[in-house]
């Protein structure tokens, strides 16, 4: 089997970015979301990014036109019937994802591979919602998908060697470096390493040891990271970081994953989080 046509479920920042990447690398793409405005918005973002690439002479007008023609948009999952692989990139809620996989299982060919872009959740649990657990795999792209070079390819309990191979090859064809996560564990590799740093950074500020700015400066200059933990949380969403930590805690019951109550209270109050657009620095500027 060769993967030539990819369905992307979810047209947000990650789904739209994956669709853009796949089309630019020669795959036929079907991009689906629940409302037309979402898929149209993704196409507009992709076209605008390509226009910037043209301005920088990294792409030609002809290449843009060809890449955009490779993407078809829809609000119907039924249009995934002919794809070789579906990459799910919807909200990080395991029940929502399982429901989507259950629907896809009835629509797609028995040979179609299902990949999830989840950053932390169990591939085995998602696979259990289908009749093809051997063809379900994690494909964790990083934000923004066009720029970040890594893809974590996660083996669920039932994932076959062939599925793992095909998924890794697809990632390579998109110009990415795949790393195989051999055991289905919350957070996989990157988030498993990153989340303790996020939580400890929050505790340092909560205890009055340093400001978010000084923690970021220390990490960037002392560890040579391109971004500090608070900058990175602001970029990806503080509420998302806490949501992932809560998932780790619910799965392991290890208190090291229990996010500080202060940050949870600020998120509940709408003073921090991706939905409100409020990050650590904006929060500090407001004097809260």
N, C-alpha and C positions, 0 to 999 in steps of 0.2 A: 504493500500500500504506500502511495505517495500523497502527502498532504499538499493539495493545490488550492483548495477553497476553504476559507475559514469564516465561521460565524462568530460575531462578537456580541454578547448579550450585555447591554448596558452602555450608554453613550455619554457617560460622564467623563471626567478628566482622564481616568485610567482606560476605560473602554474606548473612548475616542482616540486616545493616544496609541493604543494597541492596533486599532483599525488603520490609523494613519501609517504606522510602522509597517504593518503587514502589506498594505497596498503599495507602499513605496518600494518594498522588496520583491514585488511581483506576484503576490498572492491575490486571488479574487476574494473579496470580502463582502459579507452580508452583515450590516450593522443594525441592531435592533434595540429599541427601548419602548417603554409603555406609551409614550406620546410622541406625535410627529414633531413637535417643537424641540424635543430633546435630540432626536437624530439630525434634524436640520441644523440645530445649533452646533452639533459636533462637526458637521460638514463645513459649516462656516468657519469654525475655529481651525480646522485642518487646512482649508483654502487660504486663510489669513497667514498661517504659519508658513505655508509653501510660498506665498508672496514674499515673505521676508527672506526666505532661502533664495528666491530668484534675485532679490535686491543684492544679496551677498554673493551672487554668482555661484551658489552651491547647487542650483537647480535651474533648468530651463523651463520656459513656458510650456513647451511640448511635453516635457517630463511631468509637469504638474497635471496637464490635461489627461495624460495617459493614466496616471496614478488615481486621479479622482474618478475616472471611468471604471476603475476596478472596484469601486465601492458602491454597493446598492444599499439603500436604507429602507427600513420597514418598521412597523409596529406589531407585526405578526410573527410569533415564534415559528409558525408553520413554514415560513420561508427559509428555515434552516434545514429543511428536508433533504437538500442535495449537498450539504457541506461535508467536508472530510473531518473537520474538527470544530467544536464550539469552545470558545473561551468565555467563561462567565466572569463578568466584572461588575457585579451589582453590589448593593449595600451589604456590609459585614454583619449579617444576621443569619445564623445557620439555618433557621427554619425557613426564611425567605429563599435562601439558596437551595435547600432541599426541595422545596416546592417547585422551583424553576427546573431543577434537574429531573424531577419526576415528570414534568410536562415534556421536557426535551426528549426523554427516554421514549415517549410514545410517538414523537414526531420524526426523529432522526433514524437513519439507517442503522441496523445493528452493528455496523462496522465503524460508525462515527465515534471518534474519541471526544470525551468531555474533559476539558481542562478548567480549573478554577483559579482565578487570580487572587484568591483569599490570601491575606498576609499572615494568618495564624491558625485558622480553623481546620478541623479534622477532615482530611480527604476521605478517610475511611467512612466517616459518618455521612458525607455527601454521596459517596458511592452506594451506600445502603439504600438510597432513595431510587436507585435505578436497577434495571435487570442486567446491567453490564459492568459490574464493579471492577472487572479486570481492565476496562477501557477508561477508567476515571483516574485523573492525575492532577496534581497541583502544578500550575504554571504561574508562579509569582513574579510578575514584572514589577519594576520599581518606578517611582514617579520622579520626573516625567519619562514615560516609556521610550521616547525617541532618543533621549540623552543617556539615561542610565544603562550601563553595559551588562548588568547581571540579570539572569533569570534563575530563580530557584525552581528546580523540577522535583516535585515531591511524590514519593512512592507511598500510596495508601497500602493498607494491609493486603488488598487483593490486586493491586496494579500489576499488570504483566510486564515482563521484560520488553516485549515488543512495543507496548504503549509507552514505556519510559524512553525507549530508543527513538520512536517517532516524535515524541514531544520534544526531546532534546535536539533532534535534527531540525525541527521547525524553528526552535529558538535560535539555533545557529544560522539558519537561512535568513532570519530576521537581523542578523548581524550581532547577536548577543552571545555572551559566554554563559552556558548553562552549568550549574553545579547541582549534583544529585543529592537530595535529602533522603537517606536510605530508610529512615524510620519516621513514621507519621507522628510528629510530636508538636504540641502547641508552639507557634512562633518560628518553627523551622530553624534556620541558622541565624539570619540577620536580626530578626526581632528578638530572638532568644538572647542575643548579645546586647542589643540596643536598649531593650526595655529596662533592665536594671540601671542603666546609665540615666535614662529619663527620670525614673523614680527617685534615684539618689540625688539628682540635681534638684528636683522639687523639694526634697527634704532639706537640702543644704540651705535653700532660700527660706523655707518655712522656719528653720531653726535660727534664722538671722545671721548665718555665717557669712553669706555673700549675696550680692544682687544677681539677678539673671544675667545682666550684661557682663559682670565680672566672671561669672561661671563660664559663660560662652567664650570670653576672651582667654581664660585659663585653659579650657579644653582645646581651643583652636591653636594657641601658641605652644601649649605644653604637650599635646598629643598629635598636633599637626592635622587635625580634622578640618575639613573645609567649612563646616558649620558647627556651631555649638548646640547643645541639647535644646535650649529654649528657642533658638532660631529654627531648628528643625521641627520642633513641636508646633511652632506658629505656622510653619509652611504646610505641614501635613494635617494639622488640627489637634489641639490639645485634647478635645473630647474623644477623638479617635484613639489617641495614645492611651487614655484612661480606659476606654472601652476594651482595648486589647489586653491591658493589664488585668481588668476584671475577668476577662475570659480565661486568662492564664490562672488566676486565683480560683475560679470556679472549677477548672479542670484538675488542678493540683492540690488545692487547699493549703498551699504553702504561703505563709504570711509575707514572704519577701515580695510577692506580686500584689499585695494589697496597697493600692494607691492612697496617698495621704488624704484624709477627710477634707482638708481645706480646699484642695483643688476640685474635689467632687462637688463641694458646696458651691464653689464659684461657677462650675459648669451648669449645675442645676439652676442657679440664679441668672444664667444667660450672660455672665460676665467673662467667660472664657469659652472658646469653641469655634469650630469651623462654620457652623450654621450662622452664628452671629458675626463672624469675621473678627472676633476679638481674640487677640493673642496675648502673650505675657507682656510684651512691651506696650501694647495699647492699654492693657489693664493697669500697668504701672503709671502710664501717663495720666490716667484718670484719677490717680491717687487712691485707688481702692486697695 
